[in-house]
Amino acid sequence: MMKRIKSNRIVTPAGLFDGFVYYEGKTVVEVSAADRPVSEEYDATDLYVTPGFIDTHTHGGGGFPFEGEVEDIVSGSLFHLAHGTTTICPTISAAPFADMARSVENVALAMKDERTLETILGAHMEGPYLSAAQAGAQCPDFITPPNPDEYLPLLEKHGDAIARWSYAPEHDDGSFARALTAYGVLPSAGHTNAIYDDMVRAEEAGCHLVTHLYSCTSTITRDHGFRRLGVIESAYLSDNMDVEIICDGKHLPPELIRLIYKIKGHEHIALVTDSLALAGTDLKEGKMQATEFIIEDGVCKLRDRSAFAGSIATADRLLRVAVTEADIPVTYAVKMLTETPARIMGLKTKGKLACDMDADILILDQDFFVKQVFKNGVIV
């Protein structure tokens, strides 16, 4: 039977709409002001109704690491689902390749687990083919150049469980990026010291995304007086390059978020949490592997406070920061969490409220906190 959600703040591709979201089973049937017979109605008057959030870069949450066992991946996905993330890419950091491969196998099992409610799109491999000079919180001991003897067997066996792969284009002649695209995996330039020529080669090989812009991405340098563009400027220059940003209000200040938005526009920006397993926990200090950390000011820091150690954001926080701190209109901020990442990841039935789209729907209060989550038309 048909059901509907009533609101005067339905976020659609055309803007805010006053009316109803009609859905049946797992699918949105119509968004209109027409009054049709339904079996159930949810009154969300004065509340925002949006598509489900899509987070393509998160290492865990609620105390559950996505490099862990299947139970960790299931529990971490459900933690983020409660904060509005209805589609997620569990992220696997650089480690010995055999360990990364085992993590992919666990993601593949979690994808088939009914408890995850079809939230997992596939793994995001963040390494090991990165730049040691831009390692950030990644362990430089595990960073290597692309090795086809490693990645080709993994792609052959579990390519359908890998959604995207971040790598440093300066270490690739284009063969790695082309191999990824051949298996339907999205290449993304991340943790990279690439210059403009490297980025042009990467784009020609199928790389059209930059991983967390301004976080471990190169900028303009000089070589004997001659200036060379880095990843940041190359991303701005290319109309075909999308970027993701950690919009927690800490990794990037609001004025820098506004600058990126002004240059790239909502059509080419995806908001990501890049959250640690610590997100949503009460921990204030501890160790990650051998790295001591503290949590304060809404972010995870190294013990000596010399640098950030990672994000503790959830997707709803990204929206609050974009709207209330970076002054981005709510319709466009929502698109950067829904429609834009759906387009980047090739998801044809997600990311907007319209006919024949998946009934992944959120109800948010006026401060953008999640009040209700519908996954495939079912309240979770």
N, C-alpha and C positions, 0 to 999 in steps of 0.2 A: 504493500500500500504506500501511497504517496505521503510524505511528511514534509514539513516546512519549518524554517526559522524566520521569525519576523523581526525586523529591525529597521530603524531609520539611519543606520550607519553601516550598511553593507559595503565593503570595499571591493569594487569591481575594476576591471581594466579601464573603464571610462571615468572612474571617480566614485565618490560616496553615493549610495543609492538608498532610497526609502521604499521598502517593499518586502519581498519574500525570497528566500532561497528554497526552492522546491527540490527534493531529492527522493530517489526511490532505490532501495538497496544500496549499492556502492557508488551510485552515479548521480550527479546533479542533473536535474531535468530542465530546470528553468530558473532564471532570476528575473522576476517581474513584479509589477504591482497588481497583477490579476489575482482575484480572490477565487481560488479553486478548492474543491473539497479535498480534505486530507484526513489521515487517520490520527495524526499527532501534530501539534504545533508547539514550538519553543519560542517564548516571547523574550526577545533580547533587545527590547526598546531602549534606546540611549546607550547601548553597548555596541562595540565594534564587532562585526562579523567578517572574518578574513579567511583566505585559503590557509591550509596548514603550512607551517614553516618548513623550509628545506635547508638543512645544515650539512654541507658537504665536507666539513673539516672539524672533527672533534675527536679527542683522544680518550674520552670517557666522561663519567659523571656519576654523582651519588656514591662515590667511593669505588666505582667499578671501572677498571682499565679495559680499553678495547683491544689491547695486545694480550689480554688474559684468556681465560677459558670461555667456552660457550656460555656458561651461566653468567659470567661477567658481561659479555656482550649483550645478552638478553636483558639483564638488569639495567645496564647503562642506557640501552635504547629506550627502555620503558621510563627511566628517570627523565630523559630528554623529551619523551612523548608528553609527559605531564606538564612540560613547559612549552608545549605547542609544536615541537619538532615531529612532524608526521612522516618525514622522509629524511634518512640520515646515512652518512658515509662514515663508518667507524675507521679511524685513522691509525695507521701502524707506523711507528717511528723507526729510524735507522737502527739496525741490530744485525747480528750475524744473519746471513741470508736464510739459512735453514730455519732460524727462529721466526723471521718474517713470513716465510712460506707456511709455517705451522699456524701462525696467526690468521693468514688468509684462509686456510682450511677451516679454522674455527668460525670465521665470518661466514663462510659458505654454509656451514651447518646451522648457524644462527639465522641465516636468511630463510632456511626451510623450517625453522621452529615456529609453530603456530603462535607461541606466546609473544613473538615480536610483532605480530599483527601486520606483516608485510611493510614494516617501516624501513627495513634495511635495503638500500639501493645497491650496495657493494662496498668493498674496502677502498680506502684512500691510502695508497702507499706513499709515505713521505720519507723517501730514502730507499736504498742507501746511496743512490747515485747523485749526491749533492756536492756542494763546494765546501771544503773544509774551512775556507776563509769566511764563509757565511753560515757556519754551523748553527749559531744561536744555541738553543737548548738541546740540539741534537748531539749525540756523542761522536766526536771526530774519529774515534778509534774504528768506527764501523763504516765510515764514508769511503766509497770506492768509485772508480769509473764504471760506466755501464758494461756489463759482462753478459753477452748473449748466451753463454753456457748456463747462466743462472736464470735470466728472465724469460728466455724462450720456453723452456720446459714448464715454468710456472704459468705462463700465459696459455700454453697449450692445455694444461690440466685445469686451471682455475681462472681463466680469463673472464668467465661469466660472473665471477664473484669479485672482480676488481673493477671499480667504477672509474677511478682516476689514479694518476701516478705523478707525483711531483719529482722533478729532477733538475739538474743544472745543465742548461743547454750548451755551455762552453765546453763540456766534456763529451758532447755527442756530435757526430758528423751528420746526424739526421736519421741514422738507421734505427736507433732506439725509439724515437718518436714515431717513425713510420711503422715500426712493429707494434707499438701500442695501438695506433689507429686501426691497423689491420685486424686487431682482436677486439675492437670496439671499446678500448680504454682511452680515456681522455688524458693527453699529456698536459702537464702544467709546469711552468717555469717557477721553481721555488728553491730557497736556500742557494742562491746563485750569484756569482760575480760576473755574469755575462755582460758583454758590451753589445752595441747596436748590431754589428754584423752577426754575432751569435744569435740574437733574437730574430733577425731576418731569416736566417737559416732554419731556426726552430719553427717559425711560423710557416715557412714553405713546407716543412715536414709534418705539419698538422697540429702544432702547439698554438692554442689560441686563448690561453688562460695564464694568469700570474697568481701564484700562491701568496697569500697575505702580503699585499703590496706594502712597502716601507718596512716590513719586518724581514730582515735577512735578504734584501734585494738591493743590488748595486745601483749607484747613482753616477753622476758625471765625474770622470777622473781626467787627469792630464798625463799625456805621454810625450815627454820632451816638448812641452808647451802646447801640444795639440789636444784639444778636448775631445773626449769620447763619451757618447751617451751610454748610460747604464740601463738596467731593466726598467727602472721607474720611468725615465724619459721615453724609452722605446714603447712602453705600454701606452703612454699618453699620445704618442705620435701615430700609432696604428689604430685605425678605425675597426679593425677586426680582432683586436686583443681585449678580452675581458679581464677583469681583476676581481679578486676577493679581498676583503678587508676585515680585520678583527675590530668590530665596532663596539668594543666594551667600554669606550670612553677613557681607557688607560693606555693601551698600546698605541693608539692614535688620539691626539687631542681633538676636541670638536672642530676647531678651525681647520685642521688638516683633513678631517672627514669632509668638511664643506668644500675644501679645495678639490679633492678627488671627485666629489659629486659634481662640482662645477665643470670639470674638464671631461670626465668620462660619462656622466649622466647615469640615471637609474637603469638604463637599458644595458649597461656594461659593467655593473657593480653587483657582486653577490656578497651579502653579509654572512660572516661565519663566526662561530664562537672560538674555535681552536682550543676548546676547553680541556682541562686536565681531568683526570678521574676525581680530583679533589673538589670539583665544582659541586655545590650542594651539600657539602659536608661541614661539620663544625670544627674541623682541624684548623689550628692557627700556626702550627710549626711541625717540622718533621724532616724526613729524608725521602727523596725520590732516587732510587738506585743509591749512588754515593753522594748525591747533591743535597745539601741542607737547604731548607726553604722556610720562609715565613709567609703568612697571608695577612695583609693589611691593605687599607685603602682600596678594597675591592679587586685586588689582583695578587697573584703569587709572585714573590720576589726571592732572589737569592738571599741567604742569611745575612750577608754583609750589605744588602740593599744596593749593590752596584748595578743590578740589572733585573729585569723581569724574568721569572722562571716559567711563566705560562698564564693562561687565562682561566678564570673560574666562572665565566659568564654562561648563561643559558640564552636561548634564542629570543625570548621575550625581552630580556635586558637589552639586546642589540636594538630592538625596535624602540624601546624607551630612549636610549641614547641618541639614536638617529633623529627622533622627532623632538625631544625635549632639550637636548644639548646641542645638536648640530643643526637644528631648525629646518630639517627636511620635511616637506609636506607628508602627512601620514600615508596618502595613497602611494606615493613614490617610495617611501620607506618600506611599506609592505611589499611592494613589487621586488625590492632588492632582497627580500627574504623568501620570495615565493616564485613569481613569474620569471625573473631573470635567472636564478639558479636552475629552474626547470628547463629553460631554453638552453642554457649552457650544457646541461647534462643530457639533453635530448629527450626529456620527459614530455610526451605529447598530451597526457591527460592529467597533469598536475600543475599547480602554480597559479590558478585563477578560478574564480567562481563563474562558471558559464556552462551552457548545455553540453552534456556528454563528458564533462570533466569528473575526476574522482571526487567523491564526497568526503574529502579531508578538509574539515571546517573547524575554525576556532571562534569562540566567543571571548572577547577581551573587555575588561572594564575600561573606564575613561583614562586610567593611568597605564593602560596596556599590560596589565597583569592577566594571566590566563584564568578564565572562569570555567570554561568548558571545552573539551576536546572531542571532536567527532572524527573517528578514523574509519574510512570506508562506510560512512553513514551510521556508525555505531558509537555511542557515548563510551569513552574509556576513562 
